[in-house]
Amino acid sequence: MNAIEVVSVSRVYQKYSARHRFQTFKSALLKGDFFKSLRAEELVTALDDVTLRIPAGMTFGVIGENGSGKSTLLKVVAGIAKPSRGAVAVRGKVAALIELGAGFHPEISGRENVFINGIMLGLSKREISRKFEDIVRFAELEEFIDAPVKTYSSGMYMRLGFSIAINVNPDVLLIDEVLAVGDASFVPKCLDRIDDFRRRKKTILFVSHDLATVEKICDKVAWMKSGRVRALGEPKRTIDLYLQDVADKKEAEFSRRREEVDLEHIPAEEGRREARWGKREVEIRRVALRSLRGEPKHVFSPEEGMVIDIEVHARERVKDFVFGVGIFNSQGVSCYGTNTHLEEFRPRAIEGRGRVAFRIDRLGLVNGTYYLDVAVHRADGTPYDYHRNLYSFLVSSRHKDVGISRLPHRWRFSPSVKMLPPRKGR
């Protein structure tokens, strides 16, 4: 039996233009544009023919970029918003954690809000009184429960809302990204309680940008984009499809910004990190970043390799020349640098056009944006053409290492140290 059924649901909002807003009712009448100002400029489709069937007892995740329709879907399932088309059916008692502070009255105390929210979720006053101490204890708000909730931090809002939702013992729990504001000690408590709900075969609809948590707790995942379900299925596969789409989008952005750098017109902005200098007896005409297969590329994983393709031109025959490459992170820290002189190549001559390729078989860098120095100079360091940070690329992965480099490594534990292995696919 399905606990949640969303059938061919669309949700359309009206978008109004800022230029048609009026300051007062009187000014609108005097200008004669009252009814024009109330007319929608365009329609925005937040959900577009979405169909989902979630069996009872399943933990179902929804992922996607901001504006993809995830929160609108939860609001429609919770009954907060009505679909423009289609039908939604939810079986059982529903508790929703959709927005921070939703359902709380800011002027009254946390104690009074607990009772109001409990009644809204279908509990009697006697049932709330019986659960009240558990709610407050789980939320860790014993000292603040009688203070107006307008004095609460975002984390306190989340703790109280989550505690109420789980203590009313719902059949269906809807969670939308509220765990993102929880502190390091409280979030594990929430995840433990979600695991308890899963063991008790409760239905959970979980929306989050925390892909590691989604993969860990969800039985099935839907990826949404532009109001539509683009993929649905096993968590690892669906998350990988989403990450590939994000990588493709980043690749397109980097391509637009960096694929063709105008080397003749580098703006001289104060504080700008990019620069170029040298008399250009040997000139760097073009630099391109490529995959190991030779395809233009700007977004890499740590396991991938990269080729830096350099086109050069010598105006006349030159015998003293060195090619060098440096990689820097976004803080300006040197991650790696080398040149043909350090590696004891012996130059003979260069004249006219030429090409140099610097191949890295495995990047091994942690997540982040990186900048390249590319140069050609004499053996004594005198530059012919030095390009400082004119080219950039992105390293993106699900690893959470810190530092500069992701070193190949393994963990080993003695029999007395009990440790579960990472989930498959990590």
Secondary structure, 3 states (H helix, E strand, C coil): CEEEEEEEEEEEEEECCHHHCCCCHHHHHHHCCHHHHCCCCEEEEEEEEEEEEEECCCEEEEECCCCCCHHHHHHHHHCCCCCCEEEEEECCCEEEECCCCCCCCCCCEHHHHHHHHHHHCCCCHHHHHHHHHHHHHHHCCCCCCCCEHHHCCHHHHHHHHHHHHHHCCCCEEEEECHHHHCCCCHHHHHHHHHHHHHHCCCEEEEECCCHHHHHHHCCEEEEEECCEEEEEECHHHHHHHHHHHHHHHHHHHHHHHHCCCCCCCCCCCCCCCCEEECCCCEEEEEEEEECCCCCECCEECCCCCEEEEEEEEEEEEECCCEEEEEEEECCCCEEEEEECCCCCCCCCCEEEEEEEEEEECCCCECCEEEEEEEEEECCCCCEEEEEEEEEEEEECCCCCCCCCECCCCCCCCCCCCCCCCCCCCC
